[in-house]
Amino acid sequence: MAHQFFAKKPLSLLLKEMAGEHRLRRVLGPIQLSSLGVGAIIGTGIFVLTGIAAHDRTGPALMLSFVVAGTACIFAALCYAEFASMAPVAGSAYTYAYATLGELFAWIIGWDLVLEYAVGASTVAHGWSHYFQDFIGIFGLKLPHILTNAPFDYDIATGMLVSTGTVLDLPAVAIAAIVTVILVKGIKESASFNAGMVIVKVAIVLFVIVVGAFYINPDNWHPFAPYGMTGISFFGTTLAGQTGPSGEPLGVLAGAAIIFFAYIGFDSVSTHAEEARNPQRDVPIGIITSLVLCTVLYIAVSAVLTGMVPYNQIDINAPVSKAFERVGLPWAQFLISLGAIAGITSVLLVMMLSQPRVLLAMARDGLVPSGFFGAVHPRFCTPWKSTILTGIFVALLGGFLPLRILAELVNIGTLLAFVIVCAAVLIMRRTHPDAARPFRAPLVPLVPILGIGICLLLMFSLPAENWLRLFIWLAIGLGIYFLYGRKHSVMARYTAHEIAKHGVSPAGSLATNTRKDPVGTSKKKGSGGTSRRKDQGGSSNKKKRR
């Protein structure tokens, strides 16, 4: 049994599995991948969580929180880019963990990614609802109160759930259903829809920065860090910095842990590596371009927002549009609300697009039912069954759970995924030194170590209840693994001969053989550093695609 837990999946086997009935269609280029990254990143974080973080945790020092969180993401992004160029298959961090840490860790990270994508999408749907209601309110329209919010909210002062007097967040449920239909239709259609949404929201973000700059009152930036510059805590116990009324840490680092959600999305680009035309080149471009662009925009928007409105008067539900209303620009409120709706819609689309791809990779390995999660639509070439299930899950959570709880739960799950990917790069550099790396993360081992360190620091800055929720979530996942995944694992059915054939010993470690590169991805003379295998989506497939 222990052998199965730590059995690693060789890269050659990952690439081989890309062929066949579970194959996805390669239609995405660097611009579309970058657009997917920007589409996933800019949304709830900038239009919603900026208000929560500035009001409750950081004040104007929110700008520095974005720098800290962005730095952690850049280190992780470089590691994601290296892995995505080596193994251009669906699955993202789950796939990378399987190749370096073994099946049990792969399951843990795959289950953890449900937090990032499915629960994250629920958070986004909740944020979309607030801006949608704000938008229709401009025209004097209003939904019945009982359909405007989740039935419970989280009171940060008492740490308790309180009733909102409502029964359902209807707009959150509705947008989840609409996006699900779009995603079932196809990746090309989804990417085109996302590109349109990205153009609209980037234009609105630039509008916020340029127009809002004329309404900045420098006095609003004083005090710059009312809650302090630190906010370091360990499992919710503050070690350095101020403490809030319910014991939560306050300060720049505490704020970075909250707004980290704003950066979630760049890693979703790697889940679409199997749908990229030239994944070894285009996926790293998409990851890094989207992250750098969004970091610059985030810092600029947070500077404008906290300069327009005193931090303790920022609206936590629709901070940007309400800020323009406050300075006497109600017409701008219309544009910003429209941009927020477009922006948050694209985030929801990319997150709900990514989740089924992770489940597809897990289904290929037998860890979840392949007949359901591995089903690819014969016409649309999308994992349609898991897409519909994801939509139902997102609608239920978005309709009934409060924003604060969802956002913090997503943050800790995503940070854990980043730690695993950074660690996996260190391991892969040691175990596969000769493997072809079309993109190499610079300054290894420094970059992965810094990524691990900063991500762990941000994880420890989250309140203790987030750790409890994470442990409960992982415990549920482990229960599913031992009851189903372990018994149906494809790797568990491999014979010693079959495993060794792919470069892995029965003990799960890399087998010792005469080949320099046991995974079959080393550079060959005249190959340009990449494999000619048909299942890598190279030039050998071009005629077929035409």
C-alpha positions as CSV (number, residue, x, y, z in Angstrom):
1,M,0.0,0.0,0.0
2,A,2.8,2.4,0.9
3,H,4.3,1.7,-2.5
4,Q,1.1,2.9,-4.2
5,F,0.9,6.1,-2.1
6,F,4.3,7.3,-3.3
7,A,4.3,5.8,-6.9
8,K,5.2,8.6,-9.3
9,K,3.9,9.0,-12.8
10,P,6.7,9.4,-15.4
11,L,6.4,12.3,-17.8
12,S,6.5,9.9,-20.8
13,L,3.4,8.3,-19.5
14,L,1.7,11.7,-19.0
15,L,2.4,12.6,-22.6
16,K,1.3,9.2,-23.9
17,E,-2.1,9.6,-22.2
18,M,-2.8,12.8,-24.1
19,A,-3.8,10.7,-27.2
20,G,-7.0,8.8,-27.5
21,E,-10.6,9.4,-26.6
22,H,-9.9,11.8,-23.8
23,R,-7.9,14.1,-26.0
24,L,-8.9,17.8,-25.9
25,R,-8.8,20.1,-29.0
26,R,-5.6,22.3,-29.5
27,V,-6.9,25.7,-30.5
28,L,-5.3,28.2,-28.1
29,G,-2.4,30.5,-28.9
30,P,-0.4,32.9,-26.7
31,I,-2.8,35.8,-26.9
32,Q,-5.8,33.6,-26.0
33,L,-3.9,32.0,-23.1
34,S,-2.8,35.4,-21.8
35,S,-6.4,36.5,-22.2
36,L,-7.5,33.5,-20.2
37,G,-5.0,34.5,-17.5
38,V,-6.1,38.1,-17.3
39,G,-9.7,37.0,-17.5
40,A,-9.2,34.8,-14.4
41,I,-7.1,37.3,-12.4
42,I,-8.9,40.7,-12.8
43,G,-12.3,40.4,-11.3
44,T,-13.6,39.8,-7.8
45,G,-10.2,40.7,-6.3
46,I,-10.0,44.2,-7.7
47,F,-13.7,45.0,-7.7
48,V,-14.7,43.4,-4.4
49,L,-11.8,42.2,-2.1
50,T,-10.0,45.5,-2.3
51,G,-12.8,47.0,-0.2
52,I,-12.7,44.2,2.4
53,A,-8.9,44.2,2.7
54,A,-8.5,48.0,2.9
55,H,-11.5,48.5,5.2
56,D,-10.7,45.6,7.6
57,R,-7.0,44.9,7.5
58,T,-4.6,47.4,5.8
59,G,-5.9,50.8,5.1
60,P,-4.0,52.6,2.2
61,A,-1.1,50.2,2.8
62,L,-3.2,47.8,0.6
63,M,-0.8,48.8,-2.2
64,L,2.1,47.1,-0.3
65,S,-0.1,44.1,0.3
66,F,-0.5,43.7,-3.5
67,V,3.2,43.9,-3.9
68,V,3.8,41.1,-1.3
69,A,1.1,38.9,-2.8
70,G,2.3,39.6,-6.3
71,T,5.9,38.7,-5.4
72,A,4.8,35.3,-4.0
73,C,2.8,34.7,-7.2
74,I,5.7,35.6,-9.5
75,F,7.9,33.0,-7.8
76,A,5.2,30.4,-8.1
77,A,4.4,31.5,-11.7
78,L,8.0,30.8,-12.8
79,C,7.7,27.3,-11.4
80,Y,4.3,26.7,-13.0
81,A,5.7,27.9,-16.3
82,E,8.6,25.4,-16.2
83,F,6.3,22.5,-15.4
84,A,3.8,23.5,-18.0
85,S,6.5,23.5,-20.7
86,M,7.7,20.0,-19.6
87,A,4.3,18.4,-19.3
88,P,1.8,20.2,-21.5
89,V,-1.2,18.2,-20.3
90,A,-4.4,19.0,-18.4
91,G,-4.3,18.9,-14.6
92,S,-2.0,21.7,-13.5
93,A,-0.5,21.3,-10.0
94,Y,-2.2,17.9,-9.7
95,T,-0.3,16.5,-12.6
96,Y,3.0,18.0,-11.4
97,A,2.6,16.5,-8.0
98,Y,1.9,13.1,-9.4
99,A,5.1,13.2,-11.4
100,T,7.3,14.3,-8.4
101,L,5.7,13.4,-5.1
102,G,3.5,10.4,-5.8
103,E,-0.2,9.5,-5.9
104,L,-1.2,10.4,-2.4
105,F,0.2,13.9,-2.7
106,A,-1.3,14.2,-6.1
107,W,-4.8,13.4,-4.8
108,I,-4.4,15.9,-1.9
109,I,-3.4,18.7,-4.3
110,G,-6.1,17.7,-6.8
111,W,-8.7,17.8,-4.1
112,D,-7.2,21.1,-2.9
113,L,-7.6,22.5,-6.4
114,V,-11.4,22.1,-6.0
115,L,-11.0,24.8,-3.4
116,E,-9.2,27.1,-5.8
117,Y,-11.4,26.6,-8.8
118,A,-14.9,25.5,-7.7
119,V,-15.1,27.2,-4.4
120,G,-13.3,30.2,-5.9
121,A,-15.9,30.4,-8.6
122,S,-18.6,30.4,-6.0
123,T,-16.8,33.5,-4.4
124,V,-16.8,35.1,-7.8
125,A,-20.4,34.4,-8.4
126,H,-21.3,36.0,-5.1
127,G,-19.2,39.1,-6.0
128,W,-20.9,39.3,-9.4
129,S,-24.3,39.4,-7.7
130,H,-23.5,42.5,-5.8
131,Y,-22.3,44.4,-8.9
132,F,-25.3,43.2,-10.9
133,Q,-27.7,44.5,-8.3
134,D,-25.8,47.7,-8.1
135,F,-26.0,48.0,-11.9
136,I,-29.8,47.4,-12.3
137,G,-30.3,49.7,-9.3
138,I,-29.1,52.6,-11.5
139,F,-32.2,52.1,-13.6
140,G,-34.4,51.9,-10.5
141,L,-34.8,48.1,-10.6
142,K,-34.5,46.0,-7.5
143,L,-34.8,42.3,-6.8
144,P,-37.0,41.0,-3.9
145,H,-34.9,41.2,-0.8
146,I,-35.1,37.5,0.0
147,L,-33.4,36.8,-3.4
148,T,-30.5,39.3,-3.0
149,N,-28.0,37.6,-0.8
150,A,-26.9,34.4,0.9
151,P,-29.0,33.6,4.0
152,F,-26.0,34.0,6.3
153,D,-23.2,36.5,6.6
154,Y,-19.9,36.4,8.6
155,D,-19.6,39.0,11.4
156,I,-15.9,39.8,11.6
157,A,-16.3,41.5,15.0
158,T,-17.9,38.4,16.7
159,G,-16.6,35.7,14.4
160,M,-20.1,34.3,14.1
161,L,-22.6,33.7,11.3
162,V,-25.6,36.1,11.4
163,S,-28.9,35.9,9.5
164,T,-29.3,38.3,6.5
165,G,-33.1,37.8,6.3
166,T,-32.8,36.3,2.8
167,V,-33.1,32.8,1.4
168,L,-30.9,32.8,-1.7
169,D,-28.5,34.8,-3.8
170,L,-30.4,34.4,-7.0
171,P,-28.1,36.4,-9.4
172,A,-25.1,34.2,-8.2
173,V,-27.1,31.0,-9.1
174,A,-28.2,32.5,-12.4
175,I,-24.7,33.5,-13.6
176,A,-23.3,30.1,-12.7
177,A,-26.0,28.4,-14.8
178,I,-25.3,30.7,-17.8
179,V,-21.6,30.2,-17.7
180,T,-22.0,26.4,-17.5
181,V,-24.0,26.4,-20.7
182,I,-21.2,28.4,-22.5
183,L,-18.5,26.1,-21.2
184,V,-20.3,22.9,-22.4
185,K,-20.4,24.5,-25.9
186,G,-16.7,24.4,-26.4
187,I,-13.2,25.8,-25.5
188,K,-12.9,28.0,-28.6
189,E,-16.3,29.6,-28.0
190,S,-15.5,30.0,-24.3
191,A,-12.1,31.6,-25.1
192,S,-13.7,34.0,-27.6
193,F,-16.4,35.0,-25.1
194,N,-13.7,35.5,-22.5
195,A,-11.6,37.7,-24.8
196,G,-14.5,40.0,-25.3
197,M,-15.1,40.3,-21.6
198,V,-11.3,40.9,-21.0
199,I,-11.3,43.8,-23.4
200,V,-14.2,45.5,-21.7
201,K,-12.9,45.1,-18.1
202,V,-9.3,46.2,-18.9
203,A,-10.7,49.3,-20.5
204,I,-12.8,50.0,-17.4
205,V,-9.8,49.4,-15.1
206,L,-7.8,51.9,-17.1
207,F,-10.7,54.3,-16.9
208,V,-10.7,53.9,-13.1
209,I,-7.0,54.6,-12.9
210,V,-7.0,57.6,-15.2
211,V,-10.2,59.3,-14.2
212,G,-9.9,58.4,-10.5
213,A,-6.5,59.9,-10.3
214,F,-8.0,63.4,-10.7
215,Y,-10.1,62.8,-7.5
216,I,-7.4,61.6,-5.2
217,N,-7.2,63.4,-1.9
218,P,-3.6,62.8,-0.5
219,D,-5.0,63.3,3.0
220,N,-6.9,60.0,2.6
221,W,-3.5,58.2,2.5
222,H,-2.7,59.3,6.1
223,P,-2.2,57.3,8.1
224,F,-0.8,55.1,5.4
225,A,-0.7,51.9,7.5
226,P,-3.3,52.4,10.3
227,Y,-3.1,48.7,11.2
228,G,0.7,48.4,11.0
229,M,3.2,47.1,8.4
230,T,3.3,43.5,9.7
231,G,0.4,41.3,10.6
232,I,2.4,38.2,11.0
233,S,0.6,35.4,12.8
234,F,0.8,31.7,13.4
235,F,-2.4,29.7,13.0
236,G,-4.3,32.9,13.7
237,T,-2.3,34.0,16.8
238,T,-0.7,37.3,16.1
239,L,3.1,37.3,16.5
240,A,3.8,40.8,15.2
241,G,1.4,43.6,14.6
242,Q,-2.1,44.6,15.7
243,T,-5.0,42.3,16.4
244,G,-8.7,42.9,15.4
245,P,-11.8,42.7,17.6
246,S,-12.2,39.0,17.0
247,G,-8.5,38.2,17.3
248,E,-7.7,38.3,13.6
249,P,-4.2,39.7,12.6
250,L,-4.1,43.2,11.0
251,G,-1.5,44.8,8.8
252,V,0.2,44.5,5.4
253,L,0.9,40.8,5.5
254,A,-2.5,40.0,6.9
255,G,-4.0,42.0,4.0
256,A,-1.8,40.2,1.5
257,A,-3.2,36.9,2.7
258,I,-6.7,38.2,2.1
259,I,-6.2,39.8,-1.3
260,F,-4.1,36.9,-2.5
261,F,-7.4,35.7,-4.0
262,A,-7.1,38.6,-6.4
263,Y,-4.1,36.8,-8.1
264,I,-5.8,33.5,-8.4
265,G,-6.1,32.7,-12.1
266,F,-2.6,32.8,-13.6
267,D,-2.1,29.1,-12.7
268,S,-5.4,28.3,-14.5
269,V,-3.5,28.9,-17.8
270,S,-1.5,25.7,-17.1
271,T,-4.7,23.7,-16.9
272,H,-5.2,24.5,-20.6
273,A,-1.8,23.3,-21.7
274,E,-3.3,20.4,-23.5
275,E,-5.5,22.8,-25.5
276,A,-2.6,25.0,-26.5
277,R,-1.2,24.9,-30.1
278,N,2.4,25.2,-29.0
279,P,2.2,24.6,-25.2
280,Q,6.0,24.6,-24.5
281,R,6.2,28.2,-25.8
282,D,2.8,29.6,-25.3
283,V,1.8,28.5,-21.8
284,P,4.8,30.2,-20.1
285,I,4.1,33.4,-22.1
286,G,0.4,33.3,-21.0
287,I,1.3,32.7,-17.3
288,I,3.9,35.4,-16.9
289,T,2.3,38.0,-19.2
290,S,-1.0,37.9,-17.4
291,L,0.5,38.0,-13.9
292,V,2.8,41.0,-14.6
293,L,0.1,43.0,-16.3
294,C,-2.4,42.4,-13.5
295,T,0.1,43.2,-10.7
296,V,0.7,46.7,-12.2
297,L,-3.0,47.3,-12.6
298,Y,-3.8,46.2,-9.1
299,I,-1.3,48.5,-7.4
300,A,-2.6,51.4,-9.4
301,V,-6.2,50.7,-8.6
302,S,-5.6,50.3,-4.9
303,A,-3.7,53.6,-4.9
304,V,-6.6,55.4,-6.6
305,L,-9.3,53.7,-4.4
306,T,-7.7,54.5,-1.1
307,G,-6.9,58.0,-2.3
308,M,-10.5,58.8,-3.4
309,V,-12.2,57.5,-0.2
310,P,-11.0,57.3,3.4
311,Y,-10.2,53.6,4.0
312,N,-12.7,53.2,6.9
313,Q,-15.5,54.5,4.6
314,I,-14.9,52.2,1.6
315,D,-17.9,50.1,0.7
316,I,-17.0,46.4,1.1
317,N,-19.5,45.1,-1.4
318,A,-18.9,47.4,-4.4
319,P,-15.9,49.5,-3.4
320,V,-14.9,50.9,-6.8
321,S,-18.3,52.0,-8.2
322,K,-19.4,53.4,-4.8
323,A,-16.1,55.4,-4.6
324,F,-17.0,57.2,-7.9
325,E,-20.5,57.8,-6.7
326,R,-19.1,59.3,-3.5
327,V,-17.0,61.9,-5.4
328,G,-20.0,63.0,-7.5
329,L,-19.6,60.9,-10.6
330,P,-22.8,58.8,-10.8
331,W,-22.4,58.4,-14.6
332,A,-19.0,56.7,-13.9
333,Q,-20.8,54.3,-11.6
334,F,-22.7,53.0,-14.6
335,L,-19.5,52.3,-16.6
336,I,-17.7,50.7,-13.6
337,S,-20.6,48.5,-12.7
338,L,-20.8,47.4,-16.3
339,G,-17.0,46.7,-16.4
340,A,-17.2,44.8,-13.1
341,I,-20.0,42.6,-14.4
342,A,-17.9,41.8,-17.5
343,G,-14.8,41.4,-15.5
344,I,-16.2,39.1,-12.9
345,T,-18.0,37.1,-15.5
346,S,-14.7,36.3,-17.2
347,V,-13.2,35.2,-13.9
348,L,-16.1,32.9,-13.3
349,L,-15.8,31.5,-16.8
350,V,-12.1,30.7,-16.5
351,M,-12.4,29.2,-13.0
352,M,-15.3,27.0,-14.1
353,L,-13.4,26.1,-17.2
354,S,-10.3,25.0,-15.2
355,Q,-12.0,22.8,-12.7
356,P,-13.3,20.1,-15.1
357,R,-9.8,19.9,-16.6
358,V,-8.3,18.9,-13.2
359,L,-11.1,16.4,-12.7
360,L,-10.4,15.0,-16.2
361,A,-6.7,14.4,-15.3
362,M,-7.8,12.7,-12.1
363,A,-10.3,10.5,-14.0
364,R,-7.5,9.4,-16.4
365,D,-5.7,8.1,-13.4
366,G,-8.7,6.3,-12.0
367,L,-8.9,8.4,-8.9
368,V,-12.4,9.6,-9.7
369,P,-15.0,7.8,-11.8
370,S,-13.7,8.0,-15.4
371,G,-17.1,7.3,-16.9
372,F,-18.4,10.5,-15.5
373,F,-15.4,12.9,-15.0
374,G,-13.5,11.6,-18.0
375,A,-16.4,11.9,-20.4
376,V,-15.5,14.2,-23.3
377,H,-18.4,15.4,-25.5
378,P,-18.1,13.8,-29.0
379,R,-19.1,17.0,-30.7
380,F,-17.8,19.8,-28.5
381,C,-14.7,18.0,-27.2
382,T,-15.3,19.3,-23.7
383,P,-15.5,17.4,-20.4
384,W,-19.2,18.2,-20.3
385,K,-20.5,16.0,-17.4
386,S,-17.9,17.4,-14.9
387,T,-18.6,20.9,-16.3
388,I,-22.3,20.6,-15.4
389,L,-21.5,19.1,-12.0
390,T,-19.1,22.0,-11.4
391,G,-21.8,24.5,-12.3
392,I,-24.3,22.9,-9.8
393,F,-21.7,23.0,-7.1
394,V,-20.8,26.7,-7.8
395,A,-24.4,27.7,-7.9
396,L,-25.2,26.1,-4.5
397,L,-22.2,27.6,-2.7
398,G,-22.5,31.0,-4.3
399,G,-26.2,31.1,-3.5
400,F,-26.0,30.1,0.2
401,L,-22.5,30.9,1.7
402,P,-21.1,34.4,2.6
403,L,-18.3,36.0,0.6
404,R,-15.8,36.4,3.4
405,I,-15.8,32.7,4.4
406,L,-15.5,31.5,0.7
407,A,-12.6,33.9,-0.1
408,E,-10.4,33.0,2.8
409,L,-11.0,29.3,2.3
410,V,-10.0,29.6,-1.4
411,N,-6.8,31.6,-0.4
412,I,-5.4,28.9,1.9
413,G,-6.1,26.2,-0.6
414,T,-4.4,28.0,-3.4
415,L,-1.4,28.9,-1.3
416,L,-1.0,25.2,-0.5
417,A,-1.1,24.4,-4.3
418,F,1.7,27.0,-4.9
419,V,3.9,25.5,-2.2
420,I,3.5,22.0,-3.7
421,V,4.4,23.3,-7.2
422,C,7.5,25.2,-6.0
423,A,8.6,22.1,-4.1
424,A,8.0,19.9,-7.2
425,V,10.3,22.0,-9.3
426,L,13.1,21.5,-6.8
427,I,12.5,17.7,-6.8
428,M,12.3,17.5,-10.6
429,R,15.5,19.4,-11.1
430,R,17.2,16.8,-9.0
431,T,15.5,13.7,-10.3
432,H,15.3,14.7,-14.0
433,P,18.3,17.0,-14.6
434,D,18.4,16.0,-18.3
435,A,14.7,16.4,-19.1
436,A,13.9,18.9,-21.8
437,R,12.8,22.3,-20.4
438,P,11.6,24.7,-23.1
439,F,11.2,27.2,-20.3
440,R,13.5,27.1,-17.3
441,A,12.7,29.0,-14.0
442,P,15.7,31.2,-13.3
443,L,17.8,31.1,-10.1
444,V,16.8,27.6,-9.0
445,P,16.8,26.7,-6.1
446,L,16.4,30.3,-4.9
447,V,13.2,31.1,-6.7
448,P,11.2,28.0,-5.6
449,I,12.5,28.4,-2.0
450,L,11.4,32.0,-1.9
451,G,8.1,31.0,-3.3
452,I,7.6,28.4,-0.7
453,G,8.7,30.7,2.1
454,I,6.4,33.6,1.2
455,C,3.4,31.3,0.5
456,L,3.8,29.6,3.9
457,L,4.1,33.0,5.6
458,L,0.8,34.1,4.0
459,M,-0.8,30.8,5.0
460,F,0.2,31.3,8.6
461,S,-1.2,34.8,8.4
462,L,-4.7,33.5,7.9
463,P,-7.0,33.0,10.9
464,A,-7.1,29.7,12.7
465,E,-10.6,28.8,11.5
466,N,-9.3,28.7,7.9
467,W,-6.8,26.1,8.8
468,L,-9.6,24.1,10.5
469,R,-11.7,24.3,7.4
470,L,-8.8,23.3,5.2
471,F,-8.1,20.2,7.4
472,I,-11.7,19.2,7.3
473,W,-11.8,19.6,3.6
474,L,-8.7,17.6,3.1
475,A,-10.0,14.9,5.5
476,I,-13.1,14.6,3.4
477,G,-10.9,14.2,0.4
478,L,-8.7,11.6,1.9
479,G,-11.8,9.6,2.9
480,I,-12.9,9.6,-0.8
481,Y,-9.4,8.5,-1.9
482,F,-9.3,5.6,0.5
483,L,-12.8,4.5,-0.3
484,Y,-12.6,4.9,-4.1
485,G,-9.4,6.4,-5.6
486,R,-6.9,3.9,-4.0
487,K,-8.9,0.9,-5.2
488,H,-9.4,2.2,-8.8
489,S,-6.0,3.8,-9.3
490,V,-4.5,3.1,-12.8
491,M,-1.0,3.2,-11.4
492,A,-1.9,0.6,-8.8
493,R,-2.8,-1.8,-11.6
494,Y,0.5,-1.4,-13.4
495,T,2.9,-4.4,-13.1
496,A,6.4,-3.9,-12.1
497,H,7.5,-4.5,-15.7
498,E,5.1,-1.9,-17.0
499,I,6.2,0.7,-14.4
500,A,9.9,0.1,-15.1
501,K,9.2,0.4,-18.8
502,H,8.2,4.0,-18.2
503,G,11.2,4.7,-15.9
504,V,9.6,4.2,-12.5
505,S,10.5,1.5,-10.1
506,P,7.8,-0.5,-8.2
507,A,8.7,1.5,-5.1
508,G,7.6,4.6,-6.9
509,S,11.0,6.2,-7.4
510,L,12.8,6.7,-10.6
511,A,14.2,3.5,-11.9
512,T,17.9,3.3,-12.6
513,N,18.6,2.3,-16.2
514,T,21.0,3.1,-19.0
515,R,19.1,6.0,-20.4
516,K,20.2,9.4,-19.3
517,D,16.6,10.7,-19.3
518,P,14.2,8.0,-18.1
519,V,11.2,10.0,-18.9
520,G,12.0,10.2,-22.6
521,T,12.0,14.0,-22.9
522,S,15.7,14.8,-23.2
523,K,16.9,16.9,-26.1
524,K,18.0,15.1,-29.2
525,K,20.2,16.4,-32.0
526,G,18.1,18.3,-34.5
527,S,14.9,18.2,-32.3
528,G,15.0,21.8,-31.2
529,G,14.7,20.7,-27.6
530,T,11.2,19.3,-27.8
531,S,9.8,15.8,-28.5
532,R,8.4,14.9,-31.9
533,R,5.8,12.7,-30.3
534,K,2.4,13.0,-31.8
535,D,0.7,13.2,-28.5
536,Q,2.6,16.3,-27.5
537,G,0.6,18.3,-30.0
538,G,3.6,19.1,-32.2
539,S,3.8,19.6,-35.9
540,S,2.9,16.0,-36.5
541,N,-0.7,16.8,-35.7
542,K,-1.1,19.9,-37.9
543,K,-2.4,18.1,-40.9
544,K,-4.9,16.2,-38.8
545,R,-6.2,19.4,-37.2
546,R,-6.7,21.0,-40.6
